[in-house]
Amino acid sequence: MAEGGSSHEVSDTSRPEFDSYLLDCPICLEQLHQPKSLPCLHSFCQECLSTFITKDLSGNMASATAFPCPVCRKMTHPVNAAENKDKWAQQFPTNKLVKDQVKDVTARELTFCKPCEKKGNTKTPATIWCKTCNVLFCDTCKLEYHDLIHEGCETVDVTGKGGMVQRQVTKQVRCEKHTEKMDYYCEDHQILGCSRCITIDHRRCEVVTTTQEYCDKLKKESRLDDLKTSLKKTTEAIELLIKEFGEQLQTLLEDQDTGLKSLADLRQRIDTRLDAMQKNSTDELIATYKEEKDNLEMSMQKCERLMFSIQNTIESSGTAIQKNDTVDTILLFQRGQAEVKSYEDLITEMRKKFTTVRIKHSVDPNLLTLDKDIPLSMGKIKIEKNLNSLSGPKSPLSKCGVTEVSKFCIKCPSDVLNCHAPGVVYLPDDHIVVGDYNNKKIKLFTVSGKCEDVMKVSGKPHDMCLLDDNTVAVANYDASVIYVIKVESSKLSLMSEIKLSQNITPWGITTTGDGFTVSSKGDLYNVQQNGNTQHIQTCSSQCYHLVSDPRTRHLYGSQPTSTSGRVAVFRLSDGTRTDMATVGVLKEAFGVDVDGEGNVYVCGRESNNVVQMSEEGAHVRELLTSSDGVVSPRAMSVCGNKFVVTNQSIGNQNNVHVFQLS
């Protein structure tokens, strides 16, 4: 682009135009230097390829014999795998075609005097460009031809260093439909256009300006600066993500080393009979590590690609603004907006499924005694996955609407009494498990209300929690028992009964790692799988419902009080209690749950509402009220963007409502 924002199009009819992006290295995104070609035909700078190989094999430098192509991920073997990894890139052939094209493109960047070309001297460098005539001249032709005919023309000195004429101008962006220069911008449709486009397609639009006027408007309203600031913040957030993924990758590597050492130690104690078993377990551990490593690297690559794109946008936008290139400025502004939106979508997707993964080698302690009656084994490779929170900006509360999906009756023909459902769980396969306190039953429904199975229990089921995708735990209000129930093939089956020590009767329940946390009246207890209990602390009043956030390990509890100033919802983190909400919007807080973003949902039985609050309690809003058909809500369960609510009001206690966040 020449100075002043005008453009000059230089054509070469003797040879076809070559797509310059094909000459860019996919790693550094710059023009290829010393291009090396892999068997899959992808080419990279020799230095970039060498750096990639060394980094990719950093955890397995000694034993690696191949590496994945940075583009297609095809495993590639070097000519001589025994040579140092930093020398592998040199072994691949140089892509001579790409190398020649780079030289050719560089040579074609030069511009020459037009009159001299017509006289047969095609290599005379141009020194002056007449913007009015749109022609390049050398000094001699300017004096002999141009200045004799034209007066008052605006000219630009295009002379570069060392006497060579560098190409100062870029190809003019033209209308694809009319091939004319695009000088206008329709703000109604947010599109560039030529004069014919505006006349034909946009004559009824309210705001149509020239590209210069729109750029001036963007600058005046600080929208360019605001976008640049947003892009910089986005880059910083992505850098935090990449760092977090890198730390997770390092942890996985350390877990692999620990597992391998554990396997080796056990192998030494039980002698050579375990060779085959050790190999199988080692292969499983390494395969698990590689699978999780690939998943993390894929997430890192998504972030890196977006970050590189944003950095390129920031750099290019600065150049476009400096050169007063209005069209490029607008295009880059729009690209920046799209990149910010891509980042927000990426963060939303990752927050739903980001997990902390640990690989554990589990060994039966009886093996260490070498008891001949114990079957020989190399233990088991276990994968522990926990939802975790991501770095990056968070919105206070998701701004979403609520739509009722279905409403159905949970009373069965065999029920003697009206239902009372203080416990409910929404399963990921769109089934709903309900605990019927009055009729002493556990019931399984589809989201449309079809009753698929009913299980009679000896006690009164109260609060419930989800253990995995098809297993729930149920607190028994009037007995010291926790029921563990499996849901398979539309059937309920009792897996186990955990009897609690100290005659503690559980009211509220939530899963915490390998055990549970339960509430009994006003006290909280940790419960192990064998039923042993340990007192945690005493609440200010009775606590009927509990929930824990698997990402942050925060524990939330509700207290059914309507006394002004009393605590309605509290949070327990690492033994520290925080009062999150007092009686006000909420009265008689009962059912409580947490969604994938850490937002907390609470049923207000006396206030006839369901409240949503941020994980620290700073932001609170009413999600549902009695006008939505929710009267005396008793329990609720969230699953993705859907949730179910039970009722305790007379006349509505047999119905549950299913809602969807939109």
N, C-alpha and C positions, 0 to 999 in steps of 0.2 A: 504494500500500500504506500503510495507516494505521500509526501507531506501535503497537508491541507485536506486529506480525506478523499481526494479524487482517485480514480483507478485507471489502469491501462491494461488491456488484454493483449498478451503476446502469444501468437500462434505459430506453430511450426507444422506446415502441411506436408513436410517430407517424412514424418514419422508419427505413429499413433501415440496418443497420450497414455502414460503409464500411471496406474493408481499408486500414489506415493505411500499409502499406508502398508502396501505389501512389502515395502523396504524397511519397515520399522521392526525393531526387536520386540517380541511379545513380553519380554521381561522388563527392560528399562524404558520401552516405548519411544526410544530415540532411533535415528537412522542406524541401520546395521553397520557394525565395525568388525572386520575380520569375521564374516559370517560363516558359521559352522552348521552343516546340515546333518540331521539325524536320519536314521532309516525310515522314520515315518514322514520324512520330507519337510518337517518344521525346521526353520533356521533361527539361530540366535547369535548374538555377539559371543565371541569366544570367552571373553572375561565374564559376561553375565552367566553363561552356561556353566563355567567352572565354579562360580560362586554358588549357583543353585545346587549343583551336585554336592559340594562340600557341606552346605547347610542341610540339605535333605537327608544326607547320610550321617549327620553329626552324632546320632545315638547308636550307629551300627557301622562305624568306619572300618573295623577290622574284617568283618565277615561279609560285607555287602559285595555283590558281583554285578549289580545292575541298578539303574535308577529310573524313575518315571519321567516321561517327557513332560515339561512344564505346561504344555498346551493340552494334549490328548491323553496324558497319563499312561501311555503305553510303555511297558518296561523295556528299557534300552540297555544293551550290553556293550561295553567299550571293546576296542580291539584287543587291548591287553589289560585285563582286570587286575593283574598283579602290580601294575604301576600305581604310584601314589594317586589318590583320588583327585587332587588338584591338577593332575596332568591328563586326566581322562578327556577333557574337552578338546585338547590339542590333537587327539587321535582321530577325530572325525574329519571328513573331507570338507574343504572350503567350498562354499557354494559360489562357483565362478559366475554363474548367470546373474545372481543377485549382486555380486561385486561389480560386474560390468554395468548393470543397470544403475547402481549408485553413482558410478563415474559418469554415466550418460546423463542422469538427471542433474548432477552438479554442473556438467558442461552446458546443459540447456538452460540453466539459470541465467546465463549471460545474455545481454541484449545488445543489438547492433544498430548502426545508422541505417535508416530506411532508404534515403536517396542513394547511398553508396551501394546498398544491396541491389537496387535496380540497375546500377551501372556495372554490376558484376563483381564488385568488391564486397563480399558478404561478411568479412571479418573485421570491419572497421567499428571499433567500440563507440557506442553512443555516449554523449556527455550531457545532452539537454533533451528534456521531454516537453513538448508544447501541449499543454492541457487543452487548449482550444482546438488544435488540429488533431490531437490524439496521435502524434507521430514523434518518433525519436530521431534526433539529429546529432551528428558530430559537430565540432566547432566550425569547421570549414563550410559544411552544407548549411549550417544555420545562417552564416553571413552571406553566402552566395545565393541561397534560395529563399529561406524562410523570411529573413529580415527585409528582402526586397519587396515582398508581397504583403506581409502581415505586419500590422503595427498594434501595439497594446495587448499582445497575447500574454497570457500568464505561463511562464516556463518554470521548470524545476530542474535543478542540477542533480543528475543521477550518477555522478562519477564516484566510484568506490576507491579503495586503497590500491596502491601499486599500479594505477593506470587501468585496472580492470573495471568493467561496468557491472555492478551487481544488480540483480533483479530486485527493484525496489517496490514493485507493485504486485498485487495478487489478482487472480481471476475474479472478475466482477460477478457477484451473486445476482442471478437474473431469474425472472419469473419463469417457472417451468411451463406454464400454459401459453404465455405470449412472448417469451424470450426477451422481454424488456426489463430495464433496470427497475428494481424494487425500491421506490422512494417513499412509500406510504405505509402506515400501520393502522389497522382497524382495532381499536381497543375493545369494541363490543365482541368481536370474534377472536381477538388476540392472535392476529395473523398479519404477516407482511404481504404486500401486493404492489403491482405496478399501477400506473395510472388507468390502464384499461380494466384491471381487476376492480379497482375502486369504483369506476364509473358503472361497470356492469353489475357487479355482485354486491357492492356495499353502499350504494347511493342512499339507501334508507337507514343506514346505521347512524347512531347519534354522535359517536366520537370517532372521527377519522383524522389523523394528523400525519405530518411528514415524519420520516424516521428521525430527523434532527430534533423536531419538536418533542417527540416522545422520549428520546434520549435525554433531552434537557429536563423534561418532566421527572424522569427517573432520578436524575442527579439532584434536582431541586427538592424532591420529596425524600431524599436520602435512601431510596429503596435499593440502589446499587450497593451503598455502604452497608445497609442492614443485611442484604443477602450475603455480602462478603463476610460479615461478622458471623452470620448463621453458618456459613460454610466452614469457617475456621473452627467454630465450636463443634460442628459435626465431625471435623477431622480429629479434633482432640478427643471426642467421645469414642471414635473408632480406634484411635491409638490405645485408649484404655481397654477396649474390647480385645484388641490384638495382644496386648500385654497379658490380659486375663487368660486368653486362650493359650498363650505361651507358657504361663505359669501352670495351667492345667496339664499341658503336654509334658512339662518337666515332672510334675507329680506322677503322671502315668508312667514315665520312664523310671522314676525312682521305685514305684510300686512293682514294675516288672523286675527290676534288679533285686528287690527284696524277696519277691516270690521265687525267683530263680535260686537265690541263696538258700531260702528255706527248703526248696526241693533238693538242692545239693546236700545240705546238712542231713536231711532225713535219709537220703540215698546212702550216705556213708554209714549210718547206723544199722541198716537192714540188709547191707551187702548186695551182691551182684544179682540176686533174684529179682530185683526191682528195675532192671535196666529198661525193659520194654515199657513198664508202667511209668517210669520217669520220662521216657521219650514222649509218650502220649500226653502226659500232663504238661510237659514243657511246650509241646506243639499247641495245646489248647491255650496256654497262657500267652504265648507269643501271638497266636491268631487273634485272641481277644484284644491284646494291646494294639495290634495293627488295625483292627476294625475301629476301635475307639480313636486311635491316632488319625486314621483317615477321616473320620467324622469331624474331629476338631480342626484338622487341616482344611477341610472343605469350608467350614465356617470362617476360618481365618482368611481363606482365599476370597470368599465373598466380601469380607470387610476390606481386604487389601485392594481388590479391584475397584470397589466404590471409593476408597480413599484416594487412590491414584487418579481416578476420574475427577474427583472434586479438586484435588491439587492442580490438575491440568486446567480445570475451569477457572480457578482463581488466577493462575498465571496468565492464561489466555485473555481473561477479562481485563486484567491490568494493561496488557499490551493493546487490546482493542480500544480501551478508553484513552490511553495515551496517544494513539494514532487517530482518535476521533472517528473510528470505524463504526458508524451507527448500526449497520446491519449485524455485524459480528457481535456488537455489544448486546443487542436485543436477543440474538440467538443464544449467546452465552448466558444471558440473564434467565432465559427460559430453561436452558439446560441445568442451570444451578437450582432452579425451583424443583425440577424433576428429580435431581439428585438428593435434595433435602427430603422430598417425599419418599424416595427409595430408601433412605436411611430410616425414616420413621416406620415404614412397612417392615424393614428388616429387623428393627428392634422389637416391634410388636410380635413378629413371628418367633424370634429367638427367646423372648421372655416367656412364651407359652411352653417351650420345651427344653430350655437350657438346664442341663443337669450337671452336677458334680459327680464324676465317675471315679470309683476306686476299685482296684483289682486286689482281691485278697486270696491267699492260699490257706485254706482251712484244713486242719489236720485233727484226726481223732486222737485225744491224749492217750488212749489205750494202746495205740500203735507203738508209742515210745517205750512201753514195757516189754516189747517183743514177745508178748504172750502168744503161744502157739495156737490158742483157740480163737484169736482175733484174726479175721481175714486180712491178708496183706493188701495195702492200698497206698497210693501216693497222695491221698487227700483229694480235695476238690478245689477247683478254681471258681471263686465267687465274684460276681460283679455287683457292686453296690452303687445305685444311682439315686441321687436326691435332687429334687428341684432346687435351683439356686437362683439368686437375684443377679442381674447384670448391671454393670456400670452404665452410665449414661443418663441423660435427662429423663425425668419422670413427670407425667402430668398429675396434678393433685387428685382428681377423680376422673374416670372415663366419662365423657359426656355422651350418654347413650339413652335411648328411649326404652320403654318396657312394653312388650306385647304379650297378651295372654295366649298361650299355645293350646291349652286344653284345661278342662275342669271335669273331674269324675268322682264318683262315689266309691269309697273304700269299704263300705259295709257289705258283708257277705250274707247270703241267705241263712247260714248256720249261726250267725252272730246273735246272741241273746240281748246284748246291750248296744246302745249307740257307741260309736267308736270314740276313742280318745288317743290321738297320735302324737306323743311327745318326742318321737324319734323317726327320722326319715333319711334315706340315702338315695341320691340320684347316681345310678351306675353309668359308666361311659358308653354302654351299648343301648342306651335309652330305655333301661328298665328302672323301676323305682321300688325300693324296699321300704315298707312301712311297719312300724311297731305299734300294735293296737294294745294299749294299756288295759282298757276295760275288759276286752275279750281274751286277753292273754294269748295273743297270736302275732306271728310275723307273716306279713303278706307281700307277695310279689306281683307287681302290675307292669304293663307296658305304659309308655308315655300317653297312649290314647285312652287308657283306662281299663284295658282287658286284664282281668285277674287270672294269673297263670298258675299260682301255687299259694297254699296256706300251710303254715307250720304252727302247731299248738305247742306252747312252752309252759313250764310249771310256774314261772313267776310272772311279774308284770314288767314287760319291756319298756325301757325309758329311752335315754339318749343313745345314739348310734354313731358309728364312724366307719369310714372306708379303709380297709387294710391294703387291698390291691384291687385290680379292675373287677374282680368277681368274688371278693370276700369282704364281709362286714363283721364288726364286733358290736354286741348289744349289751348295754348295762341293764341289770335286773334291779328294779327299784326296791323290792321287798325281800331280797335274798343276796347273800355274799357270793354272787356268781356273775361271770362275764360269758356270754354265749358267742362263739365264733362260728359263723354260718357261711357256707359256700353256695354260690349261685351258678349253676351250670345247666345248660339245655333247658332253660325255663323252669328249673326245679330248685327248691331250697333243701339243703342238707346240713345237719348239725355236725361240724367237724370236731369241736371240743367244747368243754366247759371248764373255765378257769375259776377255781374256788379261791377267794381272797382270804388272806389271813386276818386276824384281829376282828373277825365278824363285821367287816366293813361292807356296807351295802352301797354299791355305786349308783349315782344319779347321772352325773355328766361323765362322758368318756371321750378320749381322743387318743390316737396312736402316737407314740414318741419313740422312734427308733425301733429297738427290739422289744419294747414293752408298751405300757399304757400310762396315761395320767387320768385319774378319776377324781370326781368330787363326791363327797358324802356329807350332806347337810352343808356346813360351812367350812369344811376342811378339804385340802387337796393332798393326794397321795400318788406316788410312783408305784406301779404294779409291774412285777416281772412276769415272764411267761409261766413260771411255776406257781404264781399266786402270791408270792411274798410282797408285802407292801411296806412303803416307807413314807412317813409324813413329810410333806413339803412345807406347807404353811396354812394358816387359818385366815379365811376371808372375813370381811366386815359383816357379811350376811350370807344367807344360803345361796348356793351356786348350783343351778340345775343343768347347765349345758357348758361344754368345753369344745374347743377346736384348736389345732396347732397348724402353723404355716410350715410346710416341709422345706420351703426355700430359706426362711430366716430362723426357723425353730422357735419363733414367738408362740406363746400359748395365750389364748384369749378365753375369758370366762364371762358369763352373764349373771346378773343378780336381780331377781324379780322384786324390785322395790319401787314404790310410787311416792316415797317421801322426798320432798324437794331437797336438793343438795346431796343426797346419798349417791353412792357410786352404782352405775348401771352396768358398765362394761369395764373390765380391767385387762391388763396385759402382763404376762410374766416372761422375762427374758433373763436367762442366766441367774435365776434366783431373785432378780430385782422386779418388784411389782410397780406398775405404772397405771394410774387411774385414767382411762381414756375418755369416758363419757359419764356425766352425772344425769340424774333425772331431770328431764326437760322435754326435748323432742321425744325421748324414749321414756316410757313408763312400763314397769314390770317387764324387764328384758328377759326373754327366754331363749329360743333357738338362735344359734350363732354359727357362721361358717365363713370361710375365706376363699377368694377366687385366685386364679393363677397369677394375677398382678399384685397380690397382697392386700386388696381391698377387703374390708370386713363387713359382713351383712348380719343384722340383728333384728329379731322379731320383737316388737313392742306390743304385748298382749293388751294392756289397758289403754295404750295410746293408739291402738288399731292401725299400726303401720309397720313397714319394713324399712329399716334405715341402712344406708350404705355409708361407710366411713373409710378414710385412708388408713394405712397401717399404723400411723403414729397418732391418729385421732384428731389431726388438725383440721381436716375437712369432712363435713358431715352433710348428708342430704337425705330427704325422704324419697325412697324409691317407689314405695306403694303406700296407699292409704285406703280407708274404708270405701272410698269412691271407686276403687279398683276391684271391689268384691272381697277384700281381705278384712275379716272381722275377727278380733282376738287371735291373731296368728300365734301358733304355738311352737312349731319347729320348721326348719328349712334346710335345704341342701343345694349347693351350687355345683354345676358340672359344665365347664366351658362357658358358653354364653347363655346357658339355660339354668333355671333353678325351680325348685318345687317348694311350696309352702303348705303346711297343714293348719287347720283352724280349731279353735276350742269353743267358739260361740254356740249357744243353743240354737238349733236349727241349721247350723252349718258345719257341725263337728264331724259329719260323715264325708265331707268333701275336701279334696285337695286341689290346688291350682298349680299349673305349670306355666312359667313365663319364660320369655326370651328377651335378652338384651340386644338392642339393635343400634 
